[in-house]
Amino acid sequence: MDLLLGQFADACLEGLSDEELDTLENLMEVPDRDVLAWVTGEKTTPTHYDSALFQKIVSFHAQRNTHL
């Protein structure tokens, strides 16, 4: 998860609200393979994880052209 959530946290953690931090913490509890499949679009993100923060994470990696 360092590749996905770690890079995002390193770059954006200071600007996150308390609510976004809670959401990030919840995402960190999800199995790595699931989050990777959601970020890459291999699988549909479940509604309860498809938050504004999750979309920020996806956008962050798309803008960085990170190869997953």
C-alpha positions as CSV (number, residue, x, y, z in Angstrom):
1,M,0.0,0.0,0.0
2,D,3.0,2.3,0.2
3,L,2.9,2.8,-3.5
4,L,-0.7,4.0,-3.5
5,L,-1.7,5.4,-0.1
6,G,1.9,6.1,1.1
7,Q,2.8,8.3,-1.8
8,F,-0.5,10.2,-1.5
9,A,-0.1,10.6,2.2
10,D,3.5,11.8,1.9
11,A,2.4,14.5,-0.6
12,C,-1.0,15.5,0.8
13,L,-1.4,14.5,4.4
14,E,-0.9,18.0,5.9
15,G,-3.8,19.4,3.8
16,L,-6.4,16.7,4.8
17,S,-9.3,17.4,7.0
18,D,-10.1,15.2,10.0
19,E,-12.9,13.6,8.0
20,E,-10.5,12.8,5.2
21,L,-7.9,11.4,7.6
22,D,-10.6,9.1,8.9
23,T,-11.5,8.0,5.4
24,L,-7.8,7.4,4.6
25,E,-7.4,5.4,7.8
26,N,-10.4,3.2,6.7
27,L,-8.9,2.7,3.3
28,M,-5.7,1.5,4.9
29,E,-7.6,-1.3,6.5
30,V,-8.7,-2.7,3.1
31,P,-6.6,-5.4,1.5
32,D,-4.0,-4.0,-0.8
33,R,-5.2,-6.0,-3.9
34,D,-8.7,-4.5,-3.5
35,V,-7.5,-0.9,-3.4
36,L,-5.2,-1.5,-6.3
37,A,-8.0,-3.0,-8.4
38,W,-10.2,0.0,-7.6
39,V,-7.5,2.6,-8.4
40,T,-6.7,1.0,-11.7
41,G,-10.3,0.5,-12.6
42,E,-10.0,-3.3,-12.8
43,K,-12.9,-3.5,-10.3
44,T,-15.7,-1.1,-9.5
45,T,-15.1,0.7,-6.2
46,P,-17.7,-0.1,-3.6
47,T,-20.0,2.9,-2.9
48,H,-18.9,3.2,0.7
49,Y,-15.3,3.5,-0.3
50,D,-15.8,5.7,-3.4
51,S,-15.5,9.0,-1.5
52,A,-14.2,12.4,-2.5
53,L,-10.9,11.4,-0.9
54,F,-10.7,8.2,-2.9
55,Q,-11.2,10.2,-6.0
56,K,-8.4,12.5,-4.9
57,I,-6.1,9.5,-4.6
58,V,-7.0,8.2,-8.0
59,S,-6.5,11.7,-9.5
60,F,-3.2,12.1,-7.7
61,H,-1.8,8.9,-9.2
62,A,-3.3,9.7,-12.7
63,Q,-1.6,13.1,-12.6
64,R,1.7,11.6,-11.6
65,N,1.5,9.0,-14.3
66,T,2.3,6.4,-11.7
67,H,2.5,3.0,-13.2
68,L,0.6,0.5,-11.0
